[in-house]
Amino acid sequence: MRNIFRYKYTGTVLAASLMISASFTSCKKYTELTPKDVLSIPSAFADSANIETTLNGVYNAAAVGSYNDGAGRGYPFGGAAIQQSDMRGEDMLNLATFYEITYKSTITTTTANNVHMWLNLYALVNQANVFIEGAKKAEKAGLISSGKELQMEAEARFLRALAHHELLLNFCRPYADGNGSKPGIPYRDVAIDDPSKIEEALKVGRGTVAEAYTKVLADLDFVEQNGAGTNVNKANKGAAIALKTRIKLHMADYAGVIAEATKLGTDKAVPTSPLNGYVLAAAPSDPFLTASKESIFSIANSTLANGGTNGALAPMYGPADLGGRGLVALSPNLFNQAWWVADDIRRTTLTYKSTDGKTYSYKFRDYVNKADNSPIIRYAEVVLNAAEAYARTGNDAQAFILLNNVRNRALPATSTNRFTTAPADLVLAILQERRIEFQGEGRRWADIHRLAFDTKYGFKGVPAKIDPASGFTGTAADYKAASGQLLPTNVAAVPYDDYRYLWPFPATEVAANPTLKAQQNPGYE
């Protein structure tokens, strides 16, 4: 894996390595550089071919990331991001020390997983910004057309928006706390490609959560206007609209969710998008096993470009008897819920009962090449986002239709568990459906975060979890489908007002950035 360019400062994420890697070009680790591997920033934008390759490198940075400036580890949107989010929630079970600090909320300013999420997310943001600036200059120089520049800029802006929202989910209070008035994160939209720009960038403070959300939506509006294509691994108009349904759900802008989702066909009895033809797959396993029109945007991995054994989805989620490491299993406290009905085929097609007695997610299966796509957003999420928004605004009829479209495809036609009338608590049914549908995809923490101030459905804090070292035998007896049998949760909940609810800025960041040093999350000074 060779770098198209690398410009390295020291000490801070503003001074983080600027690395834009070309995908599928070499078998080298992407940080193992020799002089012939290094191109200057001007060379990266010298012609149309180099510009295309450079944009591919930005995507690769989203998938692979780095760990201690070394091997890829699936930060920020490869396997690590999904696994980290699952470990903050209670529906997946940590079985080893690898994610223990995340699972047990024992993070500090120097612990690896939160530090490297921060570093790699901001490195991705800066690479996107450098790409945008370089593409604009290339267009002015006549190297690419105006239309091509706008399309490529849209792709980089999508990744920039996605990265900033991930930062908001982990380092900031939810939008619901004070209607976005709590401290946000620095929204960086200027390229730091020269030492002379660092001093000015260091002055950019956190702003508010609401201000960051406004900028995320502005980026996505740009992508909607200028994105093109249907490639599931490339940001396009459909991906921007889909992501806006998620963003607006986090803002409790339910009318906005409905308006965006309607553009993708969720106002219909059988949701079908007029844009890019998105539909729910016939079988719940199809989006993970085949090219499916349910997939809207996924981060690509490949034989040569992946997070490695410690950062790819299959090895981390899969058990040893399938070739995985057996580090993360389904929690019995999800698997045993009575509302996850026994004849749901997702139990048999998307989970795997291992010879070690535990049940694992079975969505990712490429243990050899580690090339499973990292799912970022699927049409099922858009449908359930719209369903919740309809339910919360009084249109129970359409909410129920959308819920059933997702739920009933997972139930045999003869199942007595099919809903014939809307549940008494439709919003609760939709939220429970999300927990089943998105197990192993890193969506649980996002829901916990956005619902923190929902007095009926939310949990104000980090939920309690099963401790594998206490009260868990680790045998098949712990997994009893739809039994309602819940195991003790000996990893204590973290209250919302506890400082550990938020992740801290890395020690290296605050040491080199006086603005953020003064704005560190309380409790970590």
GIPE-V800339 format. One record per backbone hydrogen bond with DSSP energy under -1.0 kcal/mol. CO is the residue of the C=O (numbers start at 0). NH is the residue of the N-H. Records with the same first field share a line. If there is no record, write none. Layout:
BEGIN
CO->NH  NH
END
This chain:
BEGIN
1->21
3->38
4->19
6->17
12->15
17->6
19->3
28->31
30->32
33->36
34->37
39->43
42->45
46->50
47->51
48->52
49->53
50->54
51->55
52->56
53->57
54->58
55->59
56->60
57->61
58->62
59->63
61->76
63->72  73  74
66->69
73->77  80
77->81
78->82
79->83
80->84
81->85
82->86
83->87
90->330
92->328
96->99
98->102
99->103
100->105
108->506
110->114
111->115
112->116
113->117
114->118
115->119
116->120
117->121
118->122
119->123
120->124
121->125
122->126
123->127
124->128
125->129
126->130
127->131
128->132
129->133
130->134
131->135
132->136
133->137
134->138
135->139
136->140
137->142
138->141
144->148
145->149
146->150
147->151
148->152
149->153
150->154
151->155
152->156
153->157
154->158
155->159
156->160
157->161
158->162
159->163
160->164
161->165
162->166
163->167
164->168
166->170
167->171
169->502
173->176
174->179
175->177
179->209
181->208
185->187
193->196
194->197
196->200
197->201
199->202
200->203
206->183
207->211
208->212
209->213
210->214
211->215
212->216
213->217
214->218
215->219
216->220
217->221
218->222
219->223
220->224
221->225
222->226
230->233
231->297
235->239
236->240
237->241
238->242
239->243
240->244
241->245
242->246
243->247
244->248
245->249
246->250
247->252
248->251
251->253
252->256
253->257
254->258
255->259
256->260
257->261
260->263  265
261->264
264->267
274->277
277->272
282->285
284->287  288
285->289
291->294
293->378
296->375  376
298->373
304->301
307->310  311
310->78
311->315
312->316
313->317
314->324
315->327
317->325
318->321  323
319->322
326->94
328->92
330->333  334
331->335
333->336
334->481
335->483
336->339
338->340
340->343
343->346
344->348
345->349
349->361
351->359
353->356
357->353
358->329
359->351
364->366
373->298
376->295  296
377->381
378->382
379->383
380->384
381->385
382->386
383->387
384->388
385->389
386->390
387->391
389->394
393->395
394->398
395->399
396->400
397->401
398->402
399->403
400->404
401->405
402->406
403->407
406->409
407->410
409->344
411->414
424->428
425->429
426->430
427->431
428->432
429->433
430->434
431->435
432->436
433->437
435->438
437->440
442->446
443->447
444->448
445->449
446->450
448->451
450->453
453->457
458->460
459->495
461->493
464->490
466->469
474->477
475->478
479->482
490->464
493->461
494->497
497->500
498->501
505->509
506->510
507->511
508->512
512->516
513->517
520->523
END
